[in-house]
Amino acid sequence: MLKKHRYSFELFWLIAIFLLPLPFIQTLSNGLPIIYQSEFRAIYYGTIAYVWMLFAIYLSTKPKWLDRLIGLPEIYMVHGMLSIAAIILAYLHKEGTTSSGWIKTTGDWAFDLFLGLMIYSLIFMAGWLTSRIPFLNTIKKFLEKIFKHELSVWIHRLNLVATALVFIHVQLISYITAIKPFMAWFDLATAFVLFSYLASKLVVPLTYKKGTVITNKLISDNVRELTITLPKRSEIQLLAGDYVFISFPDIQGLTEMHPFSLSNAPAETGTIVLAIRGDGDFTRALDQLENGTTVLIDGGYGRYEEFLNEQPQSANIVILAGGIGVTPLISTVEDNLDRNIKLLYSAHNQADLIYQDKISRWQTLGNIDCSVQVGRFKNNQVIQELPRGWQNNTVFLIGGPSKMMHHWIHFLKSQGAKSGQIYFEEFSW
Ligand SMILES: Cc1cc2nc3c(=O)[nH]c(=O)nc-3n(C[C@H](O)[C@H](O)[C@H](O)COP(=O)(O)OP(=O)(O)OC[C@H]3O[C@@H](n4cnc5c(N)ncnc54)[C@H](O)[C@@H]3O)c2cc1C
């Protein structure tokens, strides 16, 4: 039977939701004066909200150890959902407690700021949500002409100000600060998250690796291929199917890190190849890059290869790829040329189908079967292409537009596939 990689994800959720707030609630409940009994529940809500908010900030630092275990897209989803849950609890806290003066002011400011930022972020920063709700996605696409991604990132960072206000709010409540064991947890957790955040912004960038662009060419009407040499192969841990964050420190307008998937098997060559579609300001400006341009690289991130390693090596691999979402899967196939692979790859237009030469070469190997077409595959087409007994001996890798990925996940599950058999990574968070 195939292992269920989702166990780690579910365990992660349980730890975040229940285990983390436990020492805070425990120490608090031992020290709360009985005269506040009617507010106990609301005080606990506020405490859990703060712990979840701190955890959400920690997750935003892209912890690498968690990425390999769970995957950044899922981490960002937990980050978003925990923040929303925290704001709901903060509301219950606000409604269930009485306060005055600066205690009230700091609490109210923090809550209003969190609430406003949550509404903003649900549109601009929650790709996991907008990709599932077409209406929100339409609003996002329309407003993004003004509120560019980089601006949204800065606005989103105001959550730190709101968290600082909560910190001050708590420090002002004398009957809480009198509970020393609770305050020890509270201050330590805050200091740890602050330290992790500052390190991710100030120290981690110093560890980004420097690469060099050696070729930059168009491989279809709107897709550009960059080949980048890596500094020393041993210094950067890349797996096939990974993505890296890159920026170009010497080129104005290209200094923000953006994520792109590898389209080659990195271990073999000491270079990385990225296929990048011109979707916005950053990606369209890549045509100005000359050979020799310095690239900063942070990575690798991703779980396609980790997922395959968790499965029996004898499992067949079925790949459903659409549009530019094929890139990490091209890399994955290249690294697994001895496996039984079925690649079903489609794009809206003939011109958008990239790496057809590679795909034709794989076809000659005998164990890799590729179907490439313009326009999405039909359900019955896919079913016909699946290996015999696929419910027990096959894993599915999916990459492409969000809508397409969710369609196949839903369809495969409706045909009897288990969650642990399917892996996908979204291109939007
Ligand atoms: C894991 C992952 C792998 C990806 N791999 C590829 C790939 O191989 N090839 C490819 O063409 N594209 C890939 N993308 C998408 C690519 O990162 C975006 O298209 C690109 O960052 C858009 O930047 P822009 O300024 O050109 O466009 P914009 O118009 O600024 O943004 C278009 C959309 O991209 C998203 N985006 C913008 N900046 C960032 C950022 N810094 N971080 C995360 N999301 C951002 C936003 O949701 C935005 O709505 C990948 C994305 C992710 C998350």
The ligand as an SDF file (V2000), in Angstrom:
LIG
                    3D

 53 58  0  0  0  0  0  0  0  0999 V2000
    5.9970   27.2960   -6.1160 C   0  0  0  0  0  0  0  0  0  0  0  0
    5.8970   28.1630   -7.3480 C   0  0  0  0  0  0  0  0  0  0  0  0
    6.5530   27.7640   -8.4980 C   0  0  0  0  0  0  0  0  0  0  0  0
    6.4370   28.5400   -9.6520 C   0  0  0  0  0  0  0  0  0  0  0  0
    7.0990   28.1240  -10.7890 N   0  0  0  0  0  0  0  0  0  0  0  0
    6.9440   28.8510  -11.9220 C   0  0  0  0  0  0  0  0  0  0  0  0
    7.6010   28.4420  -13.1350 C   0  0  0  0  0  0  0  0  0  0  0  0
    8.3220   27.4530  -13.1970 O   0  0  0  0  0  0  0  0  0  0  0  0
    7.4180   29.2010  -14.2470 N   0  0  0  0  0  0  0  0  0  0  0  0
    6.6320   30.3260  -14.2150 C   0  0  0  0  0  0  0  0  0  0  0  0
    6.4920   30.9790  -15.2550 O   0  0  0  0  0  0  0  0  0  0  0  0
    6.0020   30.7330  -13.0900 N   0  0  0  0  0  0  0  0  0  0  0  0
    6.1540   30.0320  -11.9460 C   0  0  0  0  0  0  0  0  0  0  0  0
    5.5360   30.4680  -10.7990 N   0  0  0  0  0  0  0  0  0  0  0  0
    4.7330   31.6980  -10.8330 C   0  0  0  0  0  0  0  0  0  0  0  0
    5.6530   32.9030  -10.7130 C   0  0  0  0  0  0  0  0  0  0  0  0
    6.2910   32.9370   -9.4630 O   0  0  0  0  0  0  0  0  0  0  0  0
    4.8140   34.1880  -10.8530 C   0  0  0  0  0  0  0  0  0  0  0  0
    4.1950   34.1690  -12.1130 O   0  0  0  0  0  0  0  0  0  0  0  0
    5.6820   35.3970  -10.7950 C   0  0  0  0  0  0  0  0  0  0  0  0
    6.2710   35.5370   -9.5190 O   0  0  0  0  0  0  0  0  0  0  0  0
    4.8210   36.6040  -11.1150 C   0  0  0  0  0  0  0  0  0  0  0  0
    5.5560   37.7880  -10.9170 O   0  0  0  0  0  0  0  0  0  0  0  0
    5.2910   39.0690  -11.8400 P   0  0  0  0  0  0  0  0  0  0  0  0
    5.8120   40.2610  -11.1320 O   0  0  0  0  0  0  0  0  0  0  0  0
    5.8050   38.8250  -13.2040 O   0  0  0  0  0  0  0  0  0  0  0  0
    3.7370   39.1240  -11.9630 O   0  0  0  0  0  0  0  0  0  0  0  0
    2.6730   39.8410  -11.0380 P   0  0  0  0  0  0  0  0  0  0  0  0
    1.6460   40.4170  -11.9480 O   0  0  0  0  0  0  0  0  0  0  0  0
    3.3280   40.6940  -10.0130 O   0  0  0  0  0  0  0  0  0  0  0  0
    2.0760   38.6090  -10.2820 O   0  0  0  0  0  0  0  0  0  0  0  0
    1.2410   37.6550  -10.8860 C   0  0  0  0  0  0  0  0  0  0  0  0
    0.8210   36.7060   -9.7620 C   0  0  0  0  0  0  0  0  0  0  0  0
    1.9750   35.9760   -9.2820 O   0  0  0  0  0  0  0  0  0  0  0  0
    1.9870   35.9550   -7.8510 C   0  0  0  0  0  0  0  0  0  0  0  0
    3.2670   36.5030   -7.3720 N   0  0  0  0  0  0  0  0  0  0  0  0
    3.8270   37.6730   -7.7280 C   0  0  0  0  0  0  0  0  0  0  0  0
    4.9890   37.8560   -7.1120 N   0  0  0  0  0  0  0  0  0  0  0  0
    5.1600   36.7740   -6.3210 C   0  0  0  0  0  0  0  0  0  0  0  0
    6.1690   36.3790   -5.4020 C   0  0  0  0  0  0  0  0  0  0  0  0
    7.2530   37.1250   -5.1770 N   0  0  0  0  0  0  0  0  0  0  0  0
    6.0000   35.2170   -4.7360 N   0  0  0  0  0  0  0  0  0  0  0  0
    4.9140   34.4690   -4.9350 C   0  0  0  0  0  0  0  0  0  0  0  0
    3.9260   34.7670   -5.8070 N   0  0  0  0  0  0  0  0  0  0  0  0
    4.0510   35.9090   -6.4900 C   0  0  0  0  0  0  0  0  0  0  0  0
    0.8320   36.7520   -7.3500 C   0  0  0  0  0  0  0  0  0  0  0  0
   -0.1570   35.8360   -6.8760 O   0  0  0  0  0  0  0  0  0  0  0  0
    0.2880   37.4700   -8.5320 C   0  0  0  0  0  0  0  0  0  0  0  0
   -1.0870   37.4470   -8.5260 O   0  0  0  0  0  0  0  0  0  0  0  0
    5.6650   29.7230   -9.6430 C   0  0  0  0  0  0  0  0  0  0  0  0
    5.0260   30.1210   -8.4620 C   0  0  0  0  0  0  0  0  0  0  0  0
    5.1300   29.3630   -7.3380 C   0  0  0  0  0  0  0  0  0  0  0  0
    4.4430   29.8030   -6.0880 C   0  0  0  0  0  0  0  0  0  0  0  0
  1  2  1  0
  2  3  1  0
  2 52  2  0
  3  4  2  0
  4  5  1  0
  4 50  1  0
  5  6  2  0
  6  7  1  0
  6 13  1  0
  7  8  2  0
  7  9  1  0
  9 10  1  0
 10 11  2  0
 10 12  1  0
 12 13  2  0
 13 14  1  0
 14 15  1  0
 14 50  1  0
 15 16  1  0
 16 17  1  0
 16 18  1  0
 18 19  1  0
 18 20  1  0
 20 21  1  0
 20 22  1  0
 22 23  1  0
 23 24  1  0
 24 25  2  0
 24 26  1  0
 24 27  1  0
 27 28  1  0
 28 29  2  0
 28 30  1  0
 28 31  1  0
 31 32  1  0
 32 33  1  0
 33 34  1  0
 33 48  1  0
 34 35  1  0
 35 36  1  0
 35 46  1  0
 36 37  1  0
 36 45  1  0
 37 38  2  0
 38 39  1  0
 39 40  1  0
 39 45  2  0
 40 41  1  0
 40 42  2  0
 42 43  1  0
 43 44  2  0
 44 45  1  0
 46 47  1  0
 46 48  1  0
 48 49  1  0
 50 51  2  0
 51 52  1  0
 52 53  1  0
M  END
$$$$
